[in-house]
Each structure stands twice: as C-alpha cells, then as structure tokens.
Amino acid sequence: MALNTNKNLKLYYSIKEVAQIFDVSESLLRYWETEFPQIKPKTLSNKVRQYTDKDIEQIRVIYNLVKVRGFKLAAARKMLSENKRGADKSAEVLSSLINVRDELKTLKKQLDGLV
C-alpha cells in the first residue's frame, strides 16, 4: 500500500469545522440533521459529532438548495428524494462556477497590476 503524503486528508471533521466551511451556525447543522435523514454524522459516546467527506457533500447539496437557491425545507427534502442526481449535479456545477469566478478575479487583479 502506498503512503499517502496528502497532509490535508482528514477522515472526520468536527461540527465547528463544518459550520465554518459553510459559514452557518452549529445549531443550524444540528437542525438539518433532524430534517434531512441524508446527514448522518458519526456520534461518539459523549455526543460529539464527527462528519465525513460524504456528510459534508450531503450538507453542500442541502446548503445549495436551501441557502443559495432559496428552497423551503419541505421543497428541499422533496427535491432530494425525487431528483437526487439532479440536486447533486446542481451543487457540483455551482461549486465549479464559484471556482472559475475566483480564478477570474485573481487574473483580473494580476492584469490590473500590469497596467
């Protein structure tokens, strides 16, 4: 087995780290766990939640539906249950567009510096 040299590789993330990723409160994440059965973090004996990359991707899809696109929770649940693939694809496209926008902003700053 090859040694993984990626230092950023984490198996589990705390609720605080996940909340910071999405710029939401920890209580909102706990609430979403009750509303969306797709979010199932590992819970230790002392009630500490540990989120995996899969959990974070589920939260990313829900965040996209609720916070970005403005869906109500019931509509987001329905969208996830009826059109899971479409919701996932939509989140991927949004993420790609945000990355492209950030790269374009960086290029514009570099070009402005040349003038």
C-alpha positions in Angstrom: 0.0 0.0 0.0 1.4 3.4 -1.0 1.9 6.1 1.6 -0.5 9.0 1.3 1.5 12.2 1.5 -1.5 14.5 1.4 -1.4 16.4 4.7 -4.9 17.9 4.2 -6.6 14.5 4.2 -8.9 14.2 7.2 -11.3 11.3 8.0 -13.5 13.3 10.3 -14.4 16.9 10.8 -16.0 18.5 13.9 -19.3 20.3 13.8 -17.4 23.6 14.3 -15.2 22.9 11.3 -18.2 22.1 9.1 -20.1 25.1 10.3 -17.1 27.3 9.3 -16.9 25.7 5.9 -20.4 26.7 5.1 -20.5 29.9 7.2 -23.5 28.7 9.2 -24.2 28.1 12.9 -23.6 24.8 14.6 -27.2 24.8 15.7 -28.4 25.0 12.0 -26.3 21.9 11.2 -27.9 20.0 14.2 -31.4 21.1 13.0 -30.7 20.0 9.4 -29.7 16.6 10.8 -33.3 16.3 12.2 -34.8 17.5 8.9 -32.7 15.6 6.4 -32.0 11.9 7.0 -29.2 12.0 4.5 -27.0 13.8 7.1 -25.8 11.1 9.5 -22.6 12.1 11.3 -20.8 9.6 13.5 -21.6 10.3 17.1 -19.3 9.4 19.9 -20.4 8.3 23.4 -20.1 11.9 24.6 -22.4 13.2 21.8 -19.6 14.7 19.8 -20.4 14.6 16.1 -17.8 13.6 13.5 -18.6 14.4 9.9 -17.1 12.5 7.0 -16.5 13.8 3.5 -19.7 12.1 2.4 -21.6 14.0 5.1 -20.1 17.3 4.0 -21.1 16.6 0.4 -24.7 16.0 1.6 -24.6 19.2 3.5 -23.2 21.0 0.4 -26.2 19.9 -1.6 -28.7 20.9 1.1 -26.9 24.2 1.6 -27.1 24.8 -2.2 -30.9 24.1 -2.2 -31.8 26.0 0.9 -29.4 28.9 1.2 -28.3 29.5 -2.4 -31.5 28.7 -4.3 -33.9 29.6 -1.6 -35.9 26.4 -1.3 -38.1 25.8 1.8 -37.0 22.8 3.8 -40.0 20.7 2.6 -39.2 21.5 -1.0 -35.6 20.7 -0.5 -36.5 17.3 1.1 -38.8 16.6 -1.9 -36.1 17.6 -4.4 -33.6 15.4 -2.7 -35.9 12.4 -2.6 -37.3 12.7 -6.1 -34.3 14.1 -8.0 -31.2 13.2 -6.0 -28.9 13.1 -9.1 -30.1 16.5 -10.3 -29.6 18.1 -6.9 -26.1 16.6 -6.7 -25.2 17.8 -10.2 -26.5 21.3 -9.4 -24.2 21.5 -6.4 -21.3 20.4 -8.5 -22.0 23.0 -11.2 -22.3 25.7 -8.6 -19.0 24.8 -7.0 -17.3 24.7 -10.3 -18.7 28.2 -11.2 -17.5 29.6 -7.9 -14.0 28.3 -8.5 -14.0 29.7 -12.1 -15.2 33.1 -10.7 -12.4 33.2 -8.1 -9.8 32.3 -10.7 -11.1 35.1 -13.0 -10.9 37.6 -10.1 -7.3 36.6 -9.5 -6.4 37.0 -13.1 -8.1 40.4 -13.2 -6.0 41.6 -10.2 -2.9 40.4 -11.9 -3.8 42.2 -15.2 -4.6 45.4 -13.3 -1.2 45.2 -11.7 0.5 45.1 -15.1 -1.2 48.3 -16.3 
